[in-house]
Amino acid sequence: MLRNFMRDSQRIYMHSCFHAVLLQVEDPLSEATKYLKLLQNNSANSLETHILSFELNMRKQKILLAFQVVISTAGNFKSYIVI
């Protein structure tokens, strides 16, 4: 329980730092794309990476890429999907 809390609090801290960095640049979507590529190279099996990719593609209005992320994620993370 405590381990999950620590992991969640670290994730929230990293998430807030990520937003603070993006607020300081002119084009936050291009900066977020750089971070996404790093995440895809280093932690491609993480569900959070796929969620970030989906959100970024939706904000960039690249609907087909966002849909492709959903399809690939559904195949890779079947245990997370509840019907």
ROKOL-914294 format. One line per field, with one value per residue (C-alpha): residue in three letters; z, x, y. Coordinates in Angstrom, 3 decimals, padded with zeros to 6 digits, always signed. Layout:
BEGIN
aa = (ALA,...)
zz = (Z,...)
xx = (X,...)
yy = (Y,...)
This chain:
BEGIN
aa = (MET,LEU,ARG,ASN,PHE,MET,ARG,ASP,SER,GLN,ARG,ILE,TYR,MET,HIS,SER,CYS,PHE,HIS,ALA,VAL,LEU,LEU,GLN,VAL,GLU,ASP,PRO,LEU,SER,GLU,ALA,THR,LYS,TYR,LEU,LYS,LEU,LEU,GLN,ASN,ASN,SER,ALA,ASN,SER,LEU,GLU,THR,HIS,ILE,LEU,SER,PHE,GLU,LEU,ASN,MET,ARG,LYS,GLN,LYS,ILE,LEU,LEU,ALA,PHE,GLN,VAL,VAL,ILE,SER,THR,ALA,GLY,ASN,PHE,LYS,SER,TYR,ILE,VAL,ILE)
zz = (+000.000,+000.956,-002.084,-004.383,-002.661,-003.123,-006.765,-007.340,-005.569,-007.660,-010.795,-009.817,-009.102,-012.462,-014.174,-012.598,-013.531,-017.098,-017.266,-015.757,-018.498,-021.205,-019.919,-020.454,-024.187,-027.252,-028.839,-026.092,-028.516,-030.270,-026.897,-025.712,-028.914,-028.003,-024.570,-026.099,-028.471,-025.511,-023.643,-026.653,-026.997,-023.308,-021.965,-024.900,-022.787,-020.341,-020.497,-019.561,-022.686,-024.853,-023.060,-023.520,-027.200,-027.589,-025.798,-027.770,-031.103,-030.197,-029.242,-032.523,-034.257,-035.728,-035.255,-037.264,-035.272,-032.042,-033.267,-034.172,-030.591,-029.269,-031.535,-030.642,-026.946,-026.973,-028.399,-025.928,-022.743,-022.966,-019.215,-018.531,-020.738,-018.920,-021.025)
xx = (+000.000,+002.743,+004.773,+001.832,+001.363,+005.052,+004.924,+001.771,+003.207,+006.389,+004.284,+002.271,+005.484,+006.984,+003.697,+003.668,+007.338,+006.556,+003.766,+006.020,+008.593,+005.945,+004.592,+007.977,+008.366,+006.818,+005.464,+004.507,+003.234,+006.583,+008.353,+005.931,+006.645,+010.347,+009.543,+007.160,+009.847,+012.181,+009.467,+008.664,+012.337,+012.922,+009.577,+007.497,+005.753,+004.354,+000.648,+001.326,+003.463,+000.566,-001.869,+000.451,+000.824,-002.960,-003.445,-000.697,-002.036,-005.539,-004.268,-002.356,-005.612,-003.994,-007.002,-005.728,-002.496,-004.499,-006.728,-003.651,-002.415,-005.755,-005.644,-002.049,-002.681,-005.764,-003.660,-000.812,-002.778,-005.744,-005.663,-006.432,-009.528,-012.806,-015.875)
yy = (+000.000,+002.441,+001.415,+002.216,+005.575,+006.438,+005.388,+007.454,+010.499,+010.262,+009.985,+013.075,+014.999,+014.006,+014.867,+018.349,+018.920,+017.885,+020.475,+023.149,+022.553,+022.684,+025.995,+027.658,+026.884,+028.508,+025.327,+022.865,+020.215,+019.906,+019.762,+017.078,+015.142,+015.098,+013.675,+011.156,+009.853,+009.371,+007.496,+005.332,+004.386,+003.680,+002.433,+001.300,-001.361,+001.176,+001.942,+005.573,+005.965,+004.808,+007.100,+010.083,+009.215,+009.107,+012.442,+014.136,+012.918,+014.065,+017.536,+017.726,+016.670,+013.556,+011.330,+008.362,+008.180,+008.376,+005.553,+003.510,+003.923,+002.645,-000.407,-001.292,-000.711,-002.911,-005.740,-005.289,-004.665,-007.027,-007.637,-003.940,-003.842,-004.434,-005.063)
